[in-house]
């Protein structure tokens, strides 16, 4: 088995911004060493009440003992947890500039993204102290925030240092590790989508970031039951996997190594503020379910016969610009989301002239490409089982999403980002209706589950 600590060390060496990463029980003690490497500004901790209690107070104590100064922390009081609004990050940026401080994010997804973007706006670097193994954004470039209601990945630099104290992370609510496992599961789809885009001439694979994730992701996912039990070794691999995925994004310059169509489904739900039992649906929970959904689509797609005749039958099947406009108008009631979708789809439609070339390439290379995609993917029922074992949501009903709504999300997800994925190939082929009907049929993947097969309670 690959030594995951060595994989993390290799990823850090390839990083463009991050200088130091500390992952170990008691790693919080290394925070002063990380700070000294960055230089002598007062520190500004950004946290929420829970993360301040989990690690923020200890971080302040460690810094004080080391003779390092910190100004009064920013504690985001929103309940039940802070919201990923770009406007909040702009407010934090104003405080950073006013105090001339080095921000330290103490928290997980939202806290980290808010601080990351705030640091970028303030023209400074930042550091993060991880408090949960809930997502892969700690070490990544970019921050996924709601800006005018649209979930965007806003350009900003990753942290210069990451401190992940496994003692702190192990005390986080168990469901958060399930969210992190769901986020890692999405790397399976990300790899297949990138391979597909590369094969069809849409976006070439960057070999090193691709390999960092795809050569290791099955190892990170291999012990789901141990994740739910809090096994230290499995937990350490989960944290390493989340960090390495972030470093792969950092090395590539965007989220392509770790994000595919499964994240698009997640983003649709997050943009529309999907809630479950009174709380916003967690990113990793949405990604995990999106992963099963897209793997089900891949399973159906890879069972199809594709040759020149099949491609010829798809002539003029792709959506026209007029049809895309109608799809956007029907899909999104929020005008800000609709306008942003139009911007993304304009960029995608600029490549519409390549459709015939894409499909000819698909037909000519189908047997070899199908074999490669089968190697990269995992059967959806197997992935659903892994998520269950990890204590992660795995079925749309776990977030209160009816299957009829999920059927619409396959189409809506394609509209929100210019990145080429299997969803775009379904449109190129004119196979959306056919594929979704097959998945929802009584004998299809989701149809079988609507009769109760494979469903168990999950921690959301």
Buried (B, 14 or more C-beta within 10 A) or exposed (E): EEEBEEBBEEBBEBBEBBBBBBBBEEBBBBBBEBBEEBEEBEBBBBBBBBBBEBBBBBBBEBBEEEEBEBBEBBBBEEEEBBBBBBEBBBEBBEBBBEBEBBBBBBBBBBBBBBBBBBBBBBEBBBBBBBBBBBBBBBBBBBBBBBBEBBBBBBEBBBBBBBBBBBBBBBEBEBBBBBBBBBBBBBBBBBBBBBBBBBBBEBBEBBEBBBBBBBEBBEBBBEBBEBBBBEBEEBBBBBBBBBBBBBBBBBBBBBBBBBBBBBBBBBBBBBBBEBEBEEEBBBBBBBBBBBBBBBBBBBBBBBEBEBEEEBBEEBEEBBBEEEEBBEBBEEBBEBEBBBBBBBEBBEEBBEBBEBBBEBBEBBBBBBEEBBEBBBEBBBBBBEBBBBBBBBBBBBBBBBBEBEBEEBBBBBBBBBBBBBBBBBBBBBBBBBBBEEBBEBBBEEEBBBBBBBEEEBBEEBBB
